[in-house]
Amino acid sequence: MELKTFENLLQNREKSDGSAAPATGEHGKPKQNQIKVETRSLNFFYGPLQALFGISMAMPEKSVTALIGPSGCGKSTYLRTINRMNDIVEGTRIEGDVLVDSEDIYSRQVDVVELRKKVGMVFQKSNPFPKSIFDNIAFGPRLSGIKNRRQLEEIVTRSLQQAALWDEVKDRLNASALALSGGQQQRLCIARTLATSPDVILMDEPASALDPASTSRIEDLIFELKKDYTIIIVTHNMQQAARVSDCTAFFFQGRLIEFGQTKSLFTTPRQKQTEDYITGRFG
């Protein structure tokens, strides 16, 4: 695939939605948008194996950052450091800093449960609970102590509307979530994440198992959600990264090769390795 293909795709996107990437300065730090998530000299280890090497990156609020790179390059590992999901893997450790709203999330004072409410996650494979649609969405708020039925109904309605699923399920909220289609289940999982009122949403290849129509709906949803949320998405699909993201980071063998505005990275990459990857010459 030629860089011209991405240039045309990005031009069409700008014409259709009027989107513009956040201005970036040195090292890809946003000039105008406030930094929401930042890592500084981040190293990550699975036991003796080092998976991430000195990752420094600052991601602006209310924008979409795409993480691209070949399988095993550290994208998902990096993503999971942002809500400490890697903590559940025995023998892991980090060096460096991970900041959300300038707060070190690996500080001993940080409540991990509260962190994961603030930094929600949507996984590659949809994972609805074997409960009703309503109970799936109300699960998180109930854990937070919300018991009032009317309040829960308001949260469920709002979350399903934000996830563009309300019109499809409003008449069967008591039906099993497992009866939904694959694309609907993934949007349900997004709604379940939204129900805890996060600031940041992490997405680990959220459309990789979906058909093209469902993928398009997820991408449209991401465009809508970035008005209110900071989104970081792992994707293997180069065209998807070009369509949905404002900034893109290219990872290779645990290292950050290049990070910047999506338009610049896909049309005039600074590194030859980046150009080779996005044009399919390797990886």
Disulfide bonds with the S-S distance in Angstrom:
none
